Amino acid sequence: MEKPAAACYHLPGLFEFYELYRRFLPLYREHREYFYDWCAIGSIYGAPAGCIWGGGRISCGGAAAREVLALLREYGISGRLTFSNSLLRAEHLADPQCNALCEQFAKAGSVPNGVIVHSDLLADYLRQRWPELYLVSSTTKVLTDFAQLRQELAKPQFRYVVPDFRLNPALKQLRTLPPEQKAKVEFLCNECCWFGCTERKRCYETVSRQNLGEDCPDHRCAAPDAAGGYHFSKAMRSPGFIGVEDIRQRYLPAGFSHFKIEGRGLGSALVLEFLLYYMTKPEYQLQVRETIYLDNMLDLF
């Protein structure tokens, strides 16, 4: 696998924040001088509402697949479906909505699209039905042990593997990976979850059950300050946070190029802040923010 020359960001909310990207991407293309020259958009990920294969978050995307795929084609960006439900059974594979989406994404154009998966059952099904779609091993597997990560990276069916964010600081071990495995690691940069959490798998399983339509209450997070919700400033204080300078000075020189930005369950205003922080030069951040806010205030936010 050829190593990218720059940091590739994998951005949240393909369906959920379609309107934001419909305005941001022209600015990114027409004013490339506003943005760091050492980074690029590797993909945008998400899923529309009502997908039983969905996982990680309850999807709320309202954009139509044809609109999303047209946007991806126009800008030559890969799209990823977040089908990371961990509790799928054989009968779920026949779901018409999810099958139709995979068919559309598989036949969408010259840039390959992918699917983020947890279930081995679904991964095998996708490989048989749509070999054109590349697969990403989901962070919902909660790979917190380095040996687990190495085993996952050795699986040829996955183009990328997203470890749990608590492996982010383990650079001493991560540097020992061979180059072909380093090229598959995709770090989750801005997770706000408590670094000491022991119930992350249970949270993801609850979401999987809810996506399947099961009547189950939300999992009660026991983490300190959980009731406060997501705050970017809090995420920045986490030992697992990967900031801009970390990427440039530590991860890129060590041979890692893929970085995932969390945010599907957040608002478009906060996702814009991620785009500003991770991609936009400081001297142009206000200009980009004003262009997005002021030109589209009535119908975007």
SULFENBEL-V388403 format. One record per residue. N is the residue number from 1. RES is the residue in one small letter. SS is DSSP state (helix for helix, strand for strand, loop for the rest). PHI is phi in whole degrees, 0 to 359 (none if undefined). OMEGA is omega in whole degrees, 0 to 359 (* if undefined). Layout:
BEGIN
{{N RES SS PHI OMEGA} {N RES SS PHI OMEGA}}
END
This chain:
BEGIN
{{1 m loop none 183} {2 e loop 284 182} {3 k loop 283 177} {4 p loop 298 182} {5 a loop 280 184} {6 a loop 221 174} {7 a strand 287 177} {8 c strand 256 178} {9 y strand 266 176} {10 h strand 246 196} {11 l strand 258 186} {12 p strand 271 165} {13 g loop 92 181} {14 l loop 302 175} {15 f loop 272 186} {16 e loop 296 184} {17 f loop 239 179} {18 y helix 307 183} {19 e helix 296 177} {20 l helix 297 181} {21 y helix 291 178} {22 r helix 297 178} {23 r helix 261 182} {24 f helix 286 187} {25 l helix 297 175} {26 p helix 299 178} {27 l helix 295 179} {28 y helix 297 181} {29 r helix 281 186} {30 e helix 278 181} {31 h loop 231 182} {32 r helix 299 180} {33 e helix 292 177} {34 y helix 287 193} {35 f strand 243 180} {36 y loop 302 181} {37 d loop 277 180} {38 w loop 261 179} {39 c strand 228 179} {40 a strand 212 176} {41 i strand 269 180} {42 g strand 277 179} {43 s strand 192 168} {44 i strand 234 187} {45 y strand 240 177} {46 g strand 163 179} {47 a loop 201 175} {48 p strand 286 179} {49 a loop 295 172} {50 g loop 87 181} {51 c loop 275 182} {52 i loop 288 176} {53 w loop 282 184} {54 g loop 292 179} {55 g loop 205 180} {56 g loop 82 178} {57 r loop 220 171} {58 i loop 281 184} {59 s loop 288 179} {60 c loop 225 184} {61 g strand 292 182} {62 g loop 253 182} {63 a loop 290 178} {64 a loop 282 181} {65 a helix 301 181} {66 r helix 296 178} {67 e helix 291 180} {68 v helix 298 182} {69 l helix 292 176} {70 a helix 296 178} {71 l helix 295 179} {72 l helix 299 180} {73 r helix 296 183} {74 e helix 300 184} {75 y helix 253 176} {76 g loop 62 183} {77 i loop 246 177} {78 s strand 283 174} {79 g strand 251 179} {80 r strand 232 174} {81 l strand 273 182} {82 t strand 269 181} {83 f strand 255 188} {84 s loop 257 175} {85 n loop 296 185} {86 s loop 268 190} {87 l loop 242 182} {88 l loop 291 174} {89 r loop 244 186} {90 a helix 304 182} {91 e helix 293 180} {92 h helix 286 183} {93 l helix 294 181} {94 a helix 273 184} {95 d loop 306 186} {96 p helix 292 182} {97 q helix 296 183} {98 c helix 292 177} {99 n helix 296 180} {100 a helix 296 178} {101 l helix 296 179} {102 c helix 298 178} {103 e helix 299 180} {104 q helix 295 182} {105 f helix 289 180} {106 a helix 291 185} {107 k loop 255 194} {108 a loop 282 183} {109 g loop 157 188} {110 s loop 282 180} {111 v loop 270 181} {112 p loop 297 173} {113 n loop 256 185} {114 g strand 221 177} {115 v strand 225 174} {116 i strand 270 188} {117 v strand 231 170} {118 h loop 244 186} {119 s loop 289 174} {120 d helix 296 178} {121 l helix 300 179} {122 l helix 292 180} {123 a helix 302 179} {124 d helix 296 179} {125 y helix 298 181} {126 l helix 296 180} {127 r helix 296 180} {128 q helix 284 185} {129 r helix 279 186} {130 w loop 225 179} {131 p loop 296 178} {132 e loop 291 182} {133 l loop 276 175} {134 y strand 279 184} {135 l strand 247 177} {136 v strand 239 177} {137 s strand 284 191} {138 s loop 286 173} {139 t helix 294 178} {140 t helix 293 173} {141 k helix 287 177} {142 v loop 54 178} {143 l loop 278 182} {144 t loop 259 182} {145 d loop 254 185} {146 f helix 297 178} {147 a helix 296 176} {148 q helix 299 180} {149 l helix 298 180} {150 r helix 298 178} {151 q helix 297 180} {152 e helix 292 179} {153 l helix 295 181} {154 a loop 282 181} {155 k loop 282 186} {156 p loop 290 183} {157 q loop 287 183} {158 f strand 257 174} {159 r strand 282 178} {160 y strand 224 177} {161 v strand 228 180} {162 v loop 255 179} {163 p loop 288 172} {164 d loop 298 185} {165 f helix 297 181} {166 r helix 283 171} {167 l helix 271 182} {168 n loop 305 183} {169 p loop 283 187} {170 a loop 277 185} {171 l helix 295 179} {172 k helix 301 177} {173 q helix 286 183} {174 l helix 299 179} {175 r loop 295 181} {176 t loop 280 179} {177 l loop 293 175} {178 p loop 292 184} {179 p helix 305 182} {180 e helix 292 176} {181 q helix 275 174} {182 k helix 303 181} {183 a loop 292 180} {184 k loop 263 183} {185 v strand 284 178} {186 e strand 235 187} {187 f strand 276 172} {188 l strand 276 194} {189 c loop 275 197} {190 n loop 239 178} {191 e loop 295 181} {192 c loop 257 181} {193 c loop 300 179} {194 w loop 303 183} {195 f loop 297 181} {196 g loop 266 184} {197 c loop 297 177} {198 t loop 247 186} {199 e loop 240 184} {200 r helix 298 178} {201 k helix 298 180} {202 r helix 296 177} {203 c helix 300 181} {204 y helix 294 178} {205 e helix 295 176} {206 t helix 299 178} {207 v helix 298 178} {208 s helix 300 179} {209 r helix 297 180} {210 q helix 295 178} {211 n helix 294 177} {212 l loop 279 178} {213 g loop 88 179} {214 e loop 285 180} {215 d loop 275 180} {216 c loop 220 180} {217 p loop 287 174} {218 d loop 299 176} {219 h loop 290 181} {220 r loop 277 181} {221 c loop 286 181} {222 a loop 263 183} {223 a loop 290 175} {224 p loop 302 176} {225 d loop 65 181} {226 a helix 296 183} {227 a helix 294 181} {228 g helix 285 179} {229 g loop 74 184} {230 y loop 280 170} {231 h loop 226 180} {232 f helix 301 180} {233 s helix 297 177} {234 k helix 288 178} {235 a helix 302 181} {236 m helix 295 180} {237 r loop 271 181} {238 s loop 287 174} {239 p loop 298 180} {240 g loop 268 182} {241 f loop 291 175} {242 i loop 243 180} {243 g loop 265 183} {244 v helix 301 181} {245 e helix 290 174} {246 d helix 300 180} {247 i helix 300 185} {248 r helix 290 190} {249 q helix 263 185} {250 r helix 241 189} {251 y helix 279 178} {252 l loop 299 177} {253 p loop 298 179} {254 a loop 277 176} {255 g loop 99 179} {256 f loop 254 188} {257 s loop 231 187} {258 h strand 244 188} {259 f strand 221 182} {260 k strand 261 178} {261 i loop 256 177} {262 e loop 284 173} {263 g loop 156 182} {264 r loop 300 183} {265 g loop 271 183} {266 l loop 253 180} {267 g loop 278 181} {268 s helix 295 178} {269 a helix 296 179} {270 l helix 286 176} {271 v helix 298 175} {272 l helix 300 178} {273 e helix 297 176} {274 f helix 296 179} {275 l helix 297 178} {276 l helix 291 184} {277 y helix 294 188} {278 y helix 276 189} {279 m helix 238 192} {280 t strand 256 176} {281 k loop 298 184} {282 p helix 307 184} {283 e helix 289 179} {284 y helix 247 185} {285 q helix 297 179} {286 l helix 296 180} {287 q helix 297 178} {288 v helix 293 180} {289 r helix 299 180} {290 e helix 296 180} {291 t helix 298 181} {292 i helix 289 183} {293 y helix 291 191} {294 l helix 288 181} {295 d helix 284 189} {296 n helix 226 189} {297 m helix 301 188} {298 l helix 286 189} {299 d helix 242 181} {300 l helix 254 183} {301 f loop 254 *}}
END
